[in-house]
Amino acid sequence: MAKNQFIGFLTTEALWTNEQFGIRQFHFPEVNMSDFIPTTIPERLRLGHRMEHVFHQLVVASAQYNILIYNLPIKKDKRTIGEIDFILQDIKSKRLLHIELTYKFYIIDTSISEPIHQLIGPNRRDMFFTKMEKIKQRQFQLLHTEEGSRALKNEGIHHEEIEHECCFKAQLFRPYEESKVHIRPLNKRCIQGFWLKFNAFNSRDFQGFEFYIPYKHEWVESPRLDVNWQSHYEVMMDLNVRMIQENAPMVWMRKSETELEKFFVVWW
């Protein structure tokens, strides 16, 4: 099942195309997945670090780029002040690219007017707008600080020659009662499901189906049949505990053998 994470990563859409918000989106190279054999990713990594391993292996498999730097810590007075995700070199053009990798799950809160402010984490602890500003103001600029340029020079790279791009992939979830949402200039193809409150899930609309609460490393994947499905009553008991813990889980739903959906149940 490890390959499912790589397929999930590749099929997840970029949150925008070309350049938006002063950030150019990285165009991910083609990868022949029929020949691709993933290497094992260490257990118990948080999702962001797992995606770094996935990105690394897929870029290598593409044969379009050389990876010159991967997770280079930048230090000031022996204290780490940041980290450079990736420096890639295009094998043909020799162009140097600094890639900041981000993979996010956001719910769309349509009670907020501006689309770029509507995207928030399921537990309301992170926001797209804040992450976007951090990429522009801190992570891209880190390479051009005294400490960043020195670290790059030690690797034989001049910071002035580097172009900045972001590989920002996301799965978005619309409100359950709203089949259409407007999120321009963001990519509506990122919408993969819906979100709803716990009380709304406790209704007849869902009682005839089966459910599975995926582990976080499975969130990237499309729902699949070969999991331990639960009844609505059984999953409600599990969800109730998570609501008390203020933890909004992803849930997979099996309506039939051919109709599977994913959504978030929120506690707030």
Secondary structure, 3 states (H helix, E strand, C coil): CHHHHHHHHHHCCECCCCEECCEEECCCCCCCCCCCCCCCCCCCCCHHHHHHHHHHHHHHHHCCEEEEEEEEEEEECCEEEEEEEEEEEECCCCCEEEEEEEEEEEEECCCCCCHHHHEECCCCCCEHHHHHHHHHHHHCHHHHCHHHHHHHHHCCCCHHHEEEEEEEEEEEEEECCCCCCCCCCCCHHHEEEEEEEHHHHCCCCCCCCEEECCCHHHCCCCCCCCCCCECHHHHHHHHHHHHHCCCCCEEEEECCCCCEEEEEEECC
